[in-house]
Amino acid sequence: MSVNHPAAGVTYVRGLFSCVWRQTVNSNSMTLRSELPGDEDAIDFVVCRAFGSMNEAHLVRMLRETYSEFDPRFSVVACDGDQVVGHALFTPARIRLMDETVDGLALGPIGVLPERQRQGIGGRMIRFGHGLGERLGFAAAFLAGHPSYYPQHGYRACFGFSKITIDAEKLPAPEQKLSVWPVTRDDLPWLRECQAREWADVDLAWMWGEALSDWVLPGTNTVIWRTDDGRRAGFTLRRLDKSYDYLLADDPTLARDLIATIKPEKLAHHPRGWLARNVLDPAWGTAEAKVSGAAMACELQPGALDAYVAAVESGERLPGCVNWPLPFAAC
């Protein structure tokens, strides 16, 4: 069935297997719509041509094929006649904001064929995705992108990046011997609990999904570390370039043993996170969070970001950070 929406020129088409938004831009032959089955190769082509590599195209495919929260309605294509000339991906995300969990949209990647750039197509796709998110009750959209482009479309720098820096030479020797185990479905409830604890007081943290594919993905090394008697000591995400990103745990002593075992130079954790407040020792580690001009968000519901931005600007809260899910780490 088709349902007309009060927004001019927008129709919501519901089929048996898909839900698609379409909008006709009357100023030319451009049509904006949600991704449909069969668009995959055309999207690959546009994204590869736009970025000059396949990395971002692989990211789109990974999110589509493996990430449990992917929603094709928010995979926006711009068509000139039958040709796909632009693509913008908005990924639904459950995010922490002012001690609550709300619905957000992560924008990126977004690309337009080189010969069709500077014609306003990117802006139209952004407005289309924003409109859909607004109508469906999403609080805000966020991204890491070019600081001079996205403010034109309502984005403002209001979060950033965080890290724990570790002096590996000052780490004490681990008390427990730990070994690597694969992540299994039985680990998922524990992982979700650890993640909720880690990011409970961090704004704009991305709460990962419930599927095993949200925690295990080719291109990343995600494992559970266990003691000799089988207790979980922690979870680590390690890129194939050998750098560590995250460590989730629930026991401070075992978490310190794990850090002493793997000896990371840094971890992408926040000063308000569980790890920094319960595990970090100033004798060997420091935590920091900084606002970045490239880390931006845009309200989709009026006032959704006002309290957070005011708290950051006043110094009441530290700037938030985004712990991007596995497909972003793999590409």
Number of C-alpha atoms within 10 A of each C-alpha: 8 12 11 11 11 8 10 9 12 19 18 17 14 13 10 6 6 14 17 19 22 20 18 17 13 9 6 9 10 20 19 24 25 25 25 15 8 8 12 14 11 16 26 19 16 22 27 19 17 23 17 11 11 16 14 21 23 18 20 26 16 19 20 19 11 18 23 16 17 19 18 19 21 24 25 26 30 28 18 14 11 9 11 20 26 28 30 28 28 26 25 20 26 20 26 24 23 18 13 10 17 18 18 27 25 21 22 19 19 23 25 27 18 14 10 13 14 10 10 10 22 20 16 19 25 21 14 24 25 24 14 17 23 17 12 11 13 22 21 25 26 25 21 20 16 12 16 10 12 20 14 10 13 16 20 19 20 25 28 20 19 21 20 21 18 22 15 17 10 12 18 14 11 17 13 17 13 23 16 15 14 13 17 12 14 9 15 17 11 17 22 16 13 20 21 19 16 23 26 20 22 25 24 28 24 26 20 22 17 16 14 17 16 18 26 19 17 13 16 20 21 23 19 23 24 20 16 11 7 11 12 21 24 27 27 21 22 21 18 13 9 11 14 20 18 17 22 24 27 22 15 17 15 24 24 24 22 27 23 19 19 13 16 19 15 19 21 19 28 30 20 20 19 24 25 20 14 14 20 21 13 11 11 14 18 16 22 17 20 16 18 16 16 20 22 23 25 23 20 23 15 10 11 16 18 10 12 22 19 13 14 16 13 10 10 11 17 23 25 30 27 26 22 14 17 26 24 17 18 18 16
